[in-house]
Amino acid sequence: MRAVIQRVKEARVDVDGECIAHIGRGLVVLLGIASQDTEADAEYLSTKIVGLRIFPDEAGRFAYSVQEVQGAILVVSQFTLYGDCRKGRRPSFTDAAGAEKALPLYETFVAQLKRHHIPVATGRFQAVMAVSLVNDGPVTLIVESPHKSRE
């Protein structure tokens, strides 16, 4: 699994002109799921994200997690994170999991986040969404789960 994480002051998701999710201070997580990902990847990545110390203390140093600042998380499914642009001009998405595999893992990831007692909002799986956010910092990180093939 691959996640692009942005620290935000607020964020929202609109589908067909209707706001379906909104958070205040917290994190936007764009989540990509690869064909070889498992529930263990969802558990690893959710725990990693909840514990990331990327909110500032009084001196401006990264000191607090989203949980410690009582923030929220907005999760948006983003299969294009597994787009391979090395050949040609059109991305290949062969490494991205198909919907039949990705949806249950997406739901597992969201459930794992909620186990940490953090408010979690989500986009709509496979929908065309308008994601709006106000970056805080800006702070943007890429976090991946370890894969057996990389060990």
Secondary structure, DSSP 8 states (H G I E B T S, - for coil): -EEEEEEEEEEEEEETTEEEEEESSEEEEEEE-BTT--HHHHHHHHHHHHH---EE-TTS-EEE-TTTTT-EEEEEE-GGGG-B-SSSSS-B-TTB--HHHHHHHHHHHHHHHHTTT--EEE--TTS--EEEEEEEEEEEEEEE---GGG-
